[in-house]
Amino acid sequence: METTPTNIFERINQWIKESVTIKLLSIGFLLLILLIPASWIESLIAERQHRAESVIDEISDKWSGEQTLSGPVLVVPFLKREKIDKGKDGTETREWKEKAFFLPDKLTTTGKVKPQVLHRGIFEAAVYEAQLDMQSTFSAPDFSKLNVAENDVLWSEAYLVLGINDLRGISTNPSIKLGDSAITSEPSSQIGLSTQYQSESNIESGEEFSGVKRSSQVTENGIVAPLSWKTASDFQRDISISLGLKGSTLLYFVPTGKTTQVYLSGPWSDPSFTGNFSPAKREVTDKGFTAQWDILHYNRPFAQQWVGEGQRLSGSEFGVKLLIPVGQYQKSMRTAKYGALVILLSFVALFMVEIMRKVRIHPFQYILVGAALIIYYSLLLSFSEHVGFDVAYLIASLATITLISLYSFSFFDVRKLSGVLAGLLFFFYAFVFVIIQLQDYSLLLGSVGLFIIIGLIMYFSKNIKWYGDEA
């Protein structure tokens, strides 16, 4: 038979159609192309999550921010003197004021938290009103340990401070009693205490919401209450504070007492006890929660008393988080990370059918199937913002499986093959869903599952003659 350019072209075209190697290369190339929109989906999920966090921050900012209470702290100014040698001119005494800070021996706080849910569009934010009653007992300051003479102590300028992150959250006038006598207080942005805290947020990295911490913040906001003492004999041990406080998401406490006890309760069925200490006792039911913390001064990284401003009461905050979980973003992101695997396994299944049943599937048909598998994650994300992740997963999975199964009628000559493809897709999505739910065992289950899948592919491909019939 005479060889012509037309015959050569037809042979090349026939070889391309029938070559398993070319088919594998084309499928691999299509898979790489589909990774581009898959990465866009992950960016979209992160963007929506960031938008949700921004809206929650806006809602919280208008109500009141996260609250951390530090104190009460007793502040007693005193005179400090220093002699300066001026040589032939003799000596000169320089005098200035210093402040001594004293923490209570015992601090007991009882709080009742009343949460609320505020809405903006499809987003929700958890805020609260809390009624806090603080009972503190102080020891008489011993200035002899600070090498300060009694006459240099300015008892008349002594005052009490209580650190509060966001003063906008004070909903009622604080009631402060020195023994049985009520004293007045004023807000201040320079109370002489630095309380550094780290609020939690959920920047998607596959971790749980509120697991990643934002940049640190420092506040010196609080209330100041002059004590009107004249001499050391006027000192009173017992100081009580009653405070109505609004806040959002977090309510933290700093254990300023030598022994600190905090009792919290509220009608919130899904609290998260966060910070540097876990409750000694807790009870969470469908109707609410109760929690109790017992902390000693040995457990914290700051002293019981000090001189001079600048001591930072940080590193030992604890409390409760009343955050409304937006776990659909984390679960959607984790699901999207398995996107390439689902597409690969689906393409492998189609390729196996091509080889074993001599069915030809055009690369464009592979692209459409892959596009449907990518759009699945957009469906999952959009529905999860309205109906929750689990229901959205079911809707998106059924819609995608139905679409691909119906489309497979165009290239499968036997309807039973479409049913097999639908079953495989159902298995893939069910497998991923189980992995997402079982976080502690996801690696183990995923590894075992993939091992079994590879084994099944080996089994069903063992009789395939990859190089055609040999003479």
C-alpha positions, 0 to 999 in steps of 0.5 A: 500500500502506497504511503502518502501524507494523508495515510501518515496523518490518519495513522498518527491520528489513530495512534493518538486516539488509541494510545493509552500513554497519550490518554494518561498524559492528557488526563494528567494535563487536564487535572493540572489545569483544574487545579487552578480553579480549585485554588480559586475556590480556596481563596473564595472560602478564605475571603468569605471567612474574612468577610464574616469576621469583619462583620462580626467585628463591626457588630461587636465594636458597636456593642462593646469589645472583648473584655478583660478585668484586671484587679482590683489593685491598691495604689499608694503613692509615697515620697522618694528621696535621693541625696546628690553630692555636688562636691564643694557645694555640698549635697542636695536632696532630690524628692519625687513621688513613686507609686506602690501597687498591692494586689489582694490576698483573696479575690472572689468574683461571681458573675452571671452572663446573659448572652445575646445574638445580634444579626447583620445579614447572614452573619451573627455575633455573640454579645453579652451583658454580665453582672459581676460581684467582686469581693477582695481582701487586702493585707495592710501594706508593709512599706518597711520592706520597700525601705520607705519611712511611714512619714513618706507614705501619702495615705491621703492619695491612695486609690483603687484601680480596676482594669477594663478593656473597653469602658463603653461596656460599663452599663451601670454605675459601678458600686464600690464599697470600702468595708460598709462605706460606698466610695465614688469612682471615675473612668480613666485611660491611664490607670497605671496597669498594662494588661496585654491580651491576645484575642482569638480569631479564625484565619483559615489554615485548616484549624478550628475557628478562634484557634489562631491569635491576632496581634497583641493589644495593650490597654490601660483603661479602667476605673479609679476610686480614691480611698480618702484615707488619711493615715495608716490606721484608716486602712480597711481590708475588705473592698467589694465591687459590683459592676454591670458590664457589656462585651462581646465574644470573650470575658476574661479575668486576670488572677490578681489575688493570692487566691483567686476564685471565679464563678461564672454561669449563663444560659449558653449551651456551647461555651468555650473555656479558654485562656491559660487556666481551665475551670476546676469545676464545670457543668454544661447542659442544654440550658446553660453552663456553670464554671469555677476557677481556683488559681493561686499566685504561684500560677501567674507570672507577676508579683504580689506587689511592686513599685513604679508603673509598667508592671504588665498583668499578662500571661495568666488570663482565663475566662469564657468564650461565647463565640457563635461557631462559623465552622462551615468555613473551616470544614469547607476549606478542609473539604476543598483541600481534598478536591484534587484527590476527588477529581483524580479518583473520578478521572481514574474511574472514568479512565478504567471504564475506557480501558476495560469497556472500550468506551471513548471519552473525549478530553472535553467531557473530562473537562466538564466532569472536572468543572462540575466537581470544582463547582461543587465546592462553590455550592457547598460554601454558599449553602453552608452560610445559610443552612449549615455545613452538614445540610449543605454537604448533602445538597451539594453532593447530591446535586453534583452526583446527579449532574455527572451521572446524567451527563455520563449517559452521553458517553456510556453505552450501558446505563449501569455504568452511570450507576457505578459512577454515581456510586463511586462519587457517593463513596468519595464524598462520604469518605471525605465527609467522615474524614472532616468529622473525625478530626482526631482520626482523620489522618489514620482513616484517610491513610487506610482509605487511600490504601484500600482504594489503591489496592482496588485499582490494582485489583481491577487493572491487573488484567489490562493489557497496557501495550495491546495484544502481543503476538 
